[in-house]
Amino acid sequence: MAAARAPLAFSIPVRVYYEDTDAGGIVYHANWLRFFERARTDWLRALGAAHTKLADESGLAFVVREIAVDYRRPARLDDLLRIEVRLLETRRASWTLWQGARLADEAEPLVTATVRIATIRRSDGRPAGFPRWLNERLAAAARGSPVSDA
C-alpha cells in the first residue's frame, strides 16, 4: 500500500518538438489540448485515479464536458513548457479545472483553459457521479494528507 501526496495543483514539463508545431513554427492550436490532457492524466494518476483504475473498479470513464481556451502567446520549437492543473470546483458528477501552459522559466501563462471533466458509465455513456473512493482521495488531498493507493 503506497501513500503519496496528491496536490490540488499539479504540473508536468513538456518539451515542444517539431511534430507539435505548425507551418508558422509555433505550437499548433490543437496540440495545447494534448498537452493539457497529459497533465490532467498525470494529476489523476497522482490522486490514485488512473483511467484504467476508474474503468476496472467502477466501470466509469473521464470525459471533457466543456473547455474554453485562451491563446495568449505562442510557444516555439524546443521550448520547455510547464503545463499546470488546478482544481477550481467539485460537483457530484463534474469537476472544473484551470489549466495553464507557460515557459518553464516564466510566470505568465502562454495559454490557459477552463475545463469541466465528468464521469460517465462506460456501458452506456450516461453521466455518473464520481465514486466515493475518488471523492475521499480528493478530500484527503485538499487537507494535504497522504493519499493511499489501496
N, C-alpha and C positions, 0 to 999 in steps of 0.2 A: 504494500500500500504506500504509494508515494504521496507526498504533500508538497505543494508549491504555492507561491504567492501568485495569484492571478489578478492583475490590475484591471481597474475600470478604464484606465488609459493605457494604451499599448502602442508600440511602434516596431517596425522592421526596416532594415536597409534594403534598398533596391537600386541596382546599377542600371542605367539606361544603355541598352545595346542597340546595334544597328537595326535589328528587327523591330524595335519599338518606335522607330522614327518614320516620319512621312517624307515626301519629296522635298519639303522645305527644310529638312534636317532637325525638326523638333518632334517631341513625343506626339504621336498620332492621338487624336482626342479620345478614341475608344479604348486605347491602351491604359489610360488612367483608371478606367473601371476594372481592368485586370489587376493593376497594382493594388487598388482598394480591396478587391476580393481576396487577394493573397493575405493582406494584413488582417482582414476580418476572420479568415480561416485560421490563421495562426493565433489570433486572440481567443477565438472559440476553443481551439485546442488547449490553450493555456488555462481556460476555465474548466477543462476536462470534458468538453462538449464537441469533440471531433465529429465531422459529418458522419463518419461510419458508426460511431458510438450512438449518435442520435437515431440513426436508421435502424441499427441492430437491436437496440434496447427499447426504443419507444415507437418504432415504425413511423418516425417523423423525418421531415427534411426542412432545412432552412431555405427560404426564398427571399429575394429582394422584392418588396411590395411597392416601394416608391423610392426614387432617387432624384435629387436636384444637384446639379454640378455647376460650379462657378470656376471657369478657367480664367485665371488672373495673369499669369506669366508662363512662358514656355520653359521646358527643360530640354536639354540637348544631349546628343550622343556622348556617352561616357560620364555624364553627371552622376554623382552619388546622391540618391534621394533618401529621405526618411519619410515613410508612409505611416500615418498615425490613425488610431481609432480611439474614440471616447464615447462612452455610454451617456446619452442625454436623458432618456426616458424609458421606463418599462411599463408595459401593459400586459394583460393576461396572455395575449397571443401575438404581440409585436413589441419590438424594441426600436427606439430611434437612436441612431448613432451619428456622430460628427466624424468625418474623415478628412484628413488633410495630407498634402504632399508638399514637402519643402526640400530645398537643397540641404544636405546633411550639415553644412556649416552655417546655415542661416536660420533665423527665427520665423520670418514671414512665409506663409504658405504660397505655393505656386498655384495650386488647385485645391478647392475644398468641395465637400459634398455632404449633404444631409441624406442619410439612408435609413429607410424603415425596413427592417427584416422581420419576417414572420415565420411561423412553423405551420406546415401542412401535413396532413396524413398522406403517406406515400401511396396508400391503397387507392385513394380516390381524389387526391389533390385538394381536399376541403381544408379550410382553416382549422387549426387545433391549438389549444393552449400549450405553453411551454411546460415540459414535465416538471414535477415537484423537485426532483434531484437537481435540475438545472437552476431553478429559482433559488434553491438553498445554496448552491455554489456561488451564484451571483451575489446573494446576501452576504455570504462569507467574504467574498472579495471586497464588497463595499465596506465591510468592517476592518479590512486589512488582515483578516485571518487566513491561515493556510487553507488551501482547497485540496481536499482528499481525492485521490484517484480511485477510490474503492467503488 
